[in-house]
């Protein structure tokens, strides 16, 4: 099929490359000439494992093209809308400005009978607005939510858990489903589950899924606070809970909490939708989930202050990690950088390192200092914070690292290090909810 992908950020670039690898002729459109140029040359403008290999394959076969020229979409059979829907600057709701602009541009060029498919995460009811922006009755409309995770987005595209088609009941529904089945034929042939539902359900699925995952993360972080108060170990607690098949182990790891460009803004948008629909229980629930998640950041600042004798003012603090999660260079709503900024505001000299995210972070955070390696960052530090669980930080040698710090004190805010090994190497070691005597950390002032 001939397919256009409008918007080539994390979602669109990966989706376009994946569709080309399935044998379709794909044109990816983005308004940013630099981004489109990078992708055209086979270079990803962001770090995502496996993406550049997929881009190279599409480029070599000639099935994948990137451009800023919207006229190139005119002969496409299917148009995927993959533009960003960030949180509004003035409220918790999603900003649909980019989606409206992309929809109107497609409407000006799409041939009659083409299928316009939304993939962006949107509030329930958005499809009706999209229909109005299209302003045409000769185009079919569908909603096909994405379920990509940064760091595994390529795998999630090529081997997804499920495919969801949101379509409108009526004469055009069957043709729309057939078109999407043709798009995803290799995945359906491989046995990927397919769910066909109404628009409202399709719009809610991604937000509802993210809200549930956020709930699990905030729940276990709340349990970490309880474990610190009781002298229990949340890692053992979560391991025991996870053996119950009704609960499961995934997303049940206590730590610094979630960030990034999806979960935080999606649960706030979900909360705003609940308020608009008069569902107060979901509004209150999501508010608590968000609050627990943000509180974890302040707890880490408090623990760092405790290790520094009650105040971080004038102390050198090394931070391992700037990205919101490992295997990405995305720093949007990064818990690691939030903690770093709080420490700097309290008077600490904060030195941050990250394998991939430094280039994205250093110009945006002039109050922080950045170093390329962990060895450089920890030199002379009075406390070290592990805030993003990159594999190379999990593999650090505590004996070797102890030789370069001013004082061997570390906060493992992701609960991924071997506490016994670090203590045996002479480190004052603290985790979150692991019974390390940090019950007073929440009450300790940062400065």
Phi, psi and omega per residue, in radians:
X1 nan 2.786 3.006
X2 -1.709 2.146 -2.991
X3 -2.275 2.421 2.995
X4 -1.944 2.537 3.075
X5 -2.159 2.003 -3.078
X6 -1.718 2.029 -3.064
X7 1.724 2.020 -3.034
X8 -2.122 0.848 2.981
X9 -1.461 -2.606 -3.112
X10 -0.969 -0.823 -3.118
X11 -1.224 -0.963 -3.005
X12 -1.131 -0.749 -3.115
X13 -1.100 -0.782 3.134
X14 -1.167 -0.751 -3.125
X15 -1.093 -0.771 3.137
X16 -1.075 -0.806 -3.124
X17 -1.134 -0.674 3.133
X18 -1.158 -0.741 3.137
X19 -1.114 -0.691 3.101
X20 -1.108 -0.659 3.135
X21 -1.186 -0.355 3.083
X22 -1.470 -0.044 3.064
X23 1.857 0.044 3.133
X24 -1.491 2.752 2.997
X25 -1.617 2.036 -2.957
X26 -2.144 2.342 2.977
X27 -2.044 2.170 3.092
X28 -1.752 2.273 -3.089
X29 -2.026 2.295 3.046
X30 -2.482 2.535 -3.111
X31 -1.331 -0.238 -3.110
X32 -1.573 1.896 -3.106
X33 -1.050 -0.627 -3.132
X34 -1.150 -0.764 3.131
X35 -1.129 -0.815 3.134
X36 -1.073 -0.662 3.120
X37 -1.130 -0.777 3.096
X38 -1.024 -0.834 -3.110
X39 -1.137 -0.647 3.119
X40 -1.092 -0.551 3.128
X41 -1.538 0.038 3.098
X42 1.558 0.225 -3.129
X43 -1.910 2.273 3.085
X44 -1.354 2.326 3.128
X45 -1.366 0.078 3.089
X46 -2.600 2.845 -3.118
X47 -1.522 2.113 3.048
X48 -2.587 1.986 -3.077
X49 -0.923 2.266 3.071
X50 1.512 -0.195 -3.062
X51 -1.208 -0.743 -3.096
X52 -1.142 -0.553 3.051
X53 -1.123 -0.713 3.134
X54 -1.187 -0.678 3.087
X55 -1.118 -0.725 3.135
X56 -1.108 -0.688 3.120
X57 -1.110 -0.801 -3.139
X58 -1.119 -0.633 3.128
X59 -1.201 -0.709 -3.095
X60 -1.209 -0.562 3.137
X61 -1.479 -0.262 -3.105
X62 1.391 0.114 -3.109
X63 -1.506 -0.135 -3.046
X64 -2.213 2.122 -3.126
X65 -2.280 2.467 3.061
X66 -2.123 2.509 -3.084
X67 -2.804 2.948 2.981
X68 -1.778 -0.046 -3.025
X69 -1.546 1.844 -3.110
X70 -1.102 -0.442 -3.114
X71 -1.074 -0.339 -3.131
X72 -1.208 -0.202 -3.095
X73 -1.563 -0.062 -2.937
X74 -1.017 -0.608 -3.068
X75 -1.741 0.232 -3.117
X76 -1.261 2.522 3.069
X77 -1.395 -0.621 -3.097
X78 -2.343 2.374 3.100
X79 -2.033 2.086 3.090
X80 -1.719 2.196 3.076
X81 -1.612 1.909 -3.044
X82 -2.137 0.434 -3.106
X83 -1.301 2.825 -3.131
X84 -1.248 2.595 3.023
X85 -2.245 1.197 -3.055
X86 -1.183 2.936 3.064
X87 -1.185 2.409 3.102
X88 -1.040 2.573 3.123
X89 -1.298 -0.235 -3.069
X90 -2.035 -0.031 -3.134
X91 -2.798 -3.124 3.104
X92 -1.463 -0.127 -3.086
X93 -1.331 2.852 3.130
X94 -1.358 2.489 3.065
X95 -1.537 1.969 -3.076
X96 -1.724 0.277 -3.093
X97 -1.016 -0.810 -3.097
X98 -1.201 -0.631 3.127
X99 -1.148 -0.730 3.116
X100 -1.087 -0.799 -3.120
X101 -1.078 -0.771 -3.135
X102 -1.126 -0.725 -3.126
X103 -1.101 -0.773 -3.128
X104 -1.142 -0.635 3.121
X105 -1.168 -0.728 3.111
X106 -1.122 -0.719 -3.112
X107 -1.049 -0.552 -3.133
X108 -1.252 -0.354 -2.966
X109 -2.139 -0.389 -3.027
X110 -1.115 2.450 3.074
X111 -1.309 2.716 3.120
X112 -1.054 2.405 3.119
X113 1.578 -0.146 3.122
X114 -1.210 2.776 -3.140
X115 -1.890 2.191 3.077
X116 -1.756 2.174 -3.017
X117 -2.162 2.084 3.063
X118 -1.454 2.372 3.032
X119 -2.089 -0.297 -3.113
X120 -1.108 2.637 3.071
X121 -1.376 2.135 -3.011
X122 -2.374 2.777 3.035
X123 -1.184 2.647 3.096
X124 -1.059 2.402 -3.090
X125 1.742 -0.135 -3.089
X126 -1.171 -0.568 -3.088
X127 -1.004 -0.662 3.126
X128 -1.129 -0.597 3.082
X129 -1.214 -0.681 3.099
X130 -1.078 -0.731 3.105
X131 -1.017 -0.715 3.107
X132 -1.160 -0.683 3.125
X133 -1.163 -0.601 3.100
X134 -1.166 -0.783 3.085
X135 1.107 0.403 -3.114
X136 -2.343 2.481 3.111
X137 -1.713 -0.076 -3.097
X138 -1.710 0.245 3.075
X139 -2.066 2.407 3.067
X140 -1.508 2.625 -3.079
X141 -2.245 2.406 3.101
X142 -2.525 2.795 3.024
X143 -2.184 2.190 -3.003
X144 -2.266 1.372 -3.013
X145 -1.028 2.597 3.123
X146 -1.687 2.677 3.136
X147 -2.332 0.733 -3.086
X148 -1.430 2.543 3.016
X149 -2.022 2.251 3.105
X150 -1.094 2.385 -3.040
X151 1.737 -0.452 3.089
X152 -2.350 0.419 -3.020
X153 -1.114 -0.645 3.140
X154 -1.132 -0.848 3.104
X155 -1.071 -0.727 -3.134
X156 -1.113 -0.486 3.118
X157 -1.393 -0.687 -3.065
X158 -1.531 -0.437 3.109
X159 -2.345 1.175 -3.068
X160 -1.299 2.795 3.062
X161 -1.267 -0.624 -3.090
X162 -2.834 2.807 3.016
X163 -2.086 2.324 3.141
X164 -2.102 2.205 3.069
X165 -1.953 2.073 2.976
X166 -1.705 2.054 -3.105
X167 -2.350 2.824 3.114
X168 -1.646 2.328 3.093
X169 -1.091 2.424 3.134
X170 2.530 -2.930 -3.016
X171 -1.115 -0.593 -3.055
X172 -1.499 -0.143 -3.034
X173 -1.083 -0.775 -3.088
X174 -1.082 -0.747 3.134
X175 -1.165 -0.646 3.124
X176 -1.144 -0.766 3.107
X177 -1.097 -0.720 3.119
X178 -1.062 -0.720 -3.139
X179 -1.112 -0.777 3.123
X180 -1.174 -0.621 3.073
X181 -1.095 -0.632 3.103
X182 -1.209 -0.687 3.088
X183 -1.014 -0.793 -3.015
X184 -1.790 0.392 -3.064
X185 -0.901 -0.804 -3.134
X186 -1.080 -0.612 -3.132
X187 -1.262 -0.733 3.126
X188 -1.145 -0.668 3.102
X189 -1.096 -0.538 3.134
X190 -1.421 -0.035 3.057
X191 1.687 0.214 3.103
X192 -1.139 2.341 -3.115
X193 -1.164 2.484 3.126
X194 -2.176 2.266 3.108
X195 -2.088 2.175 3.068
X196 -1.874 2.212 -3.050
X197 -2.557 -3.126 3.099
X198 -1.377 2.972 -3.096
X199 -1.048 -0.826 -3.058
X200 -1.053 -0.730 3.119
X201 -1.114 -0.786 -3.138
X202 -1.094 -0.658 3.121
X203 -1.157 -0.618 -3.074
X204 -1.428 -0.421 -2.961
X205 -1.002 -0.866 -3.076
X206 -1.131 -0.789 -3.139
X207 -1.128 -0.702 3.132
X208 -1.136 -0.708 3.118
X209 -1.126 -0.794 3.127
X210 -1.139 -0.639 3.113
X211 -1.110 -0.663 3.125
X212 -1.189 -0.772 3.120
X213 -1.095 -0.737 3.103
X214 -1.094 -0.644 3.111
X215 -1.093 -0.771 3.131
X216 -1.078 -0.757 -3.127
X217 -1.141 -0.792 -3.133
X218 -1.213 -0.593 3.112
X219 -1.067 -0.841 -3.092
X220 -1.236 -0.467 3.045
X221 -1.256 -0.594 3.020
X222 -1.139 -0.678 3.075
X223 -1.134 -0.566 3.081
X224 -1.105 -0.700 3.092
X225 -1.116 -0.709 3.108
X226 -1.134 -0.699 3.125
X227 -1.125 -0.699 3.088
X228 -1.090 -0.679 -3.138
X229 -1.228 -0.526 -3.066
X230 -1.730 -0.159 -3.072
X231 1.372 0.424 3.120
X232 -1.703 3.096 -3.103
X233 -2.077 1.954 -3.074
X234 -1.198 -0.449 3.115
X235 -1.165 -0.684 3.074
X236 -1.257 -0.665 3.098
X237 -1.037 -0.867 -3.101
X238 -1.190 -0.595 3.099
X239 -1.102 -0.738 3.123
X240 -1.187 -0.729 3.118
X241 -1.112 -0.708 -3.064
X242 -1.163 -0.349 3.099
X243 -1.271 -0.271 3.033
X244 -1.321 2.022 -3.077
X245 -1.069 -0.346 3.088
X246 -1.282 -0.345 -3.085
X247 -1.842 -0.983 3.129
X248 1.395 2.732 -3.044
X249 -1.508 -0.428 -3.026
X250 -1.168 2.434 -3.128
X251 1.082 0.473 3.117
X252 -2.117 0.597 3.121
X253 -1.854 2.025 -3.137
X254 -1.239 2.636 3.123
X255 2.993 -2.567 -3.048
X256 -1.280 -0.310 3.095
X257 1.799 3.137 -3.029
X258 -1.695 2.786 3.083
X259 -2.674 -2.604 3.110
X260 1.610 -3.061 -3.061
X261 -1.570 0.002 -3.073
X262 -2.007 -1.190 -2.997
X263 -0.943 -0.913 -3.088
X264 -1.044 -0.836 -3.085
X265 -1.290 -0.514 -3.142
X266 -1.217 -0.703 -3.127
X267 -1.257 -0.520 3.092
X268 -1.248 -0.685 3.061
X269 -1.138 -0.706 3.111
X270 -1.056 -0.720 3.117
X271 -1.116 -0.750 3.128
X272 -1.112 -0.670 3.093
X273 -1.089 -0.738 -3.140
X274 -1.079 -0.718 3.109
X275 -1.074 -0.789 -3.114
X276 -1.106 -0.576 -3.115
X277 -1.567 -0.031 3.088
X278 1.379 0.355 3.140
X279 -1.704 1.506 -3.004
X280 -1.161 -0.554 -3.100
X281 -1.106 -0.729 3.126
X282 -1.200 -0.689 3.080
X283 -0.998 -0.885 -3.116
X284 -1.154 -0.703 -3.124
X285 -1.077 -0.871 -3.129
X286 -1.145 -0.566 3.077
X287 -1.100 -0.704 3.113
X288 -1.186 -0.735 3.109
X289 -1.018 -0.808 3.139
X290 -1.102 -0.749 -3.100
X291 -1.123 -0.790 3.127
X292 -1.064 -0.725 -3.131
X293 -1.086 -0.822 -3.133
X294 -1.168 -0.612 -3.134
X295 -1.050 -0.546 -3.120
X296 -1.053 -0.566 -3.127
X297 -1.168 -0.767 3.101
X298 -1.133 -0.585 3.101
X299 -1.096 -0.699 3.129
X300 -1.159 -0.705 3.065
X301 -1.040 -0.733 3.129
X302 -1.110 -0.714 3.121
X303 -1.128 -0.725 3.110
X304 -1.060 -0.727 3.112
X305 -1.118 -0.714 3.115
X306 -1.051 -0.762 3.135
X307 -1.157 -0.382 3.113
X308 -1.680 0.264 3.090
X309 1.504 0.270 3.088
X310 1.996 -0.239 3.140
X311 -2.672 2.451 3.094
X312 -1.646 -0.023 -3.098
X313 -1.003 2.180 3.117
X314 1.378 0.022 -3.118
X315 -1.705 2.561 3.106
X316 -1.589 2.160 -3.111
X317 -2.077 2.236 3.084
X318 -1.744 2.305 -3.126
X319 -2.034 2.115 3.097
X320 -1.680 1.805 3.130
X321 2.040 2.326 3.053
X322 -2.207 -0.544 3.102
X323 -1.172 2.734 -3.100
X324 -1.250 -0.349 3.079
X325 -2.725 2.849 3.119
X326 -1.231 2.829 3.101
X327 1.160 0.496 3.001
X328 -2.649 2.781 3.035
X329 -1.884 0.284 -3.101
X330 -1.354 2.222 -3.134
X331 -1.990 0.201 3.133
X332 -1.112 2.231 -3.134
X333 0.810 0.779 -3.132
X334 -1.276 2.123 3.059
X335 -1.033 -0.631 -3.125
X336 -1.085 -0.775 -3.129
X337 -1.298 -0.555 3.064
X338 -1.068 -0.837 3.093
X339 -1.061 -0.739 -3.132
X340 -1.059 -0.764 3.137
X341 -1.153 -0.705 3.094
X342 -1.074 -0.718 3.125
X343 -1.156 -0.727 3.120
X344 -1.119 -0.679 3.113
X345 -1.132 -0.450 3.126
X346 -1.521 0.064 3.052
X347 1.775 0.084 3.137
X348 -1.376 2.662 2.953
X349 -1.599 1.861 -2.997
X350 -1.823 2.185 3.119
X351 -2.031 2.120 -3.029
X352 -1.978 2.480 3.016
X353 -2.335 2.722 3.114
X354 -2.864 2.476 -3.129
X355 -1.151 -0.492 -3.015
X356 -2.278 -0.390 -2.907
X357 -1.718 -0.004 -3.065
X358 -1.062 -0.744 -3.107
X359 -1.070 -0.579 3.121
X360 -1.333 -0.424 -2.969
X361 -1.730 -0.579 -2.868
X362 -1.167 -0.608 -3.138
X363 -1.346 -0.421 -3.107
X364 -1.474 -0.304 -3.076
X365 -2.254 1.288 -3.094
X366 -1.154 -0.311 3.137
X367 -1.356 -0.126 3.136
X368 -1.933 2.679 3.051
X369 -1.855 2.484 -3.089
X370 -2.128 2.435 3.097
X371 -2.245 2.616 -3.038
X372 -1.312 -0.426 -3.071
X373 -2.262 2.791 3.090
X374 -1.111 -0.664 -3.141
X375 -1.059 -0.718 3.124
X376 -1.202 -0.693 -3.056
X377 -1.199 -0.662 -3.026
X378 -1.504 -0.145 -3.095
X379 -1.043 2.098 3.117
X380 1.354 0.129 -3.103
X381 -1.301 2.531 3.074
X382 -1.646 -0.294 3.010
X383 -2.682 2.462 3.133
X384 -1.993 2.349 3.107
X385 -2.041 2.123 3.009
X386 -1.616 1.895 -2.996
X387 -2.015 -0.290 3.023
X388 -2.292 2.183 -2.926
X389 -1.499 0.975 3.022
X390 -1.051 2.544 -3.111
X391 -0.999 -0.646 -3.093
X392 -1.220 -0.432 3.060
X393 -1.378 -0.595 3.091
X394 -1.158 -0.433 -3.085
X395 -1.668 0.087 -3.117
X396 -1.059 2.523 3.108
X397 -1.532 1.971 -3.094
X398 -1.118 -0.548 3.118
X399 -1.169 -0.788 -3.135
X400 -1.159 -0.723 -3.103
X401 -1.175 -0.558 -3.125
X402 -1.106 -0.387 -3.106
X403 -1.303 -0.303 -3.023
X404 -1.904 -0.284 -3.116
X405 -1.485 2.796 3.071
X406 -1.323 -0.585 3.103
X407 -2.609 2.258 -3.086
X408 -1.363 1.503 3.080
X409 -2.324 2.299 -3.070
X410 -2.446 2.467 3.018
X411 -1.941 1.996 3.073
X412 -1.594 1.561 -3.046
X413 -1.387 0.031 3.073
X414 -2.042 -0.001 3.102
X415 0.919 0.847 -3.106
X416 -2.062 -0.153 -3.107
X417 -1.601 2.792 3.067
X418 -1.448 1.731 -3.053
X419 -1.003 -0.721 -3.106
X420 -1.107 -0.715 -3.135
X421 -1.141 -0.698 -3.130
X422 -1.234 -0.682 3.101
X423 -1.162 -0.656 3.115
X424 -1.114 -0.454 3.111
X425 -1.514 0.094 3.044
X426 1.684 0.195 -3.081
X427 -1.549 2.465 2.915
X428 -1.413 1.851 -2.916
X429 -1.920 2.298 3.077
X430 -2.276 2.390 2.992
X431 -1.999 -2.937 3.082
X432 -1.999 2.003 3.135
X433 1.308 0.400 -3.061
X434 -1.928 0.328 3.080
X435 1.225 0.599 -3.097
X436 -1.647 0.272 3.113
X437 1.290 0.599 -3.118
X438 -1.880 0.456 -3.070
X439 -1.075 -0.451 -3.124
X440 -1.609 0.003 -3.004
X441 -1.070 -0.622 -3.127
X442 -1.152 -0.362 -3.113
X443 -1.701 -0.103 -3.124
X444 -1.418 2.284 -3.141
X445 -1.321 2.555 3.141
X446 -1.293 -0.478 -3.089
X447 -2.480 nan nan
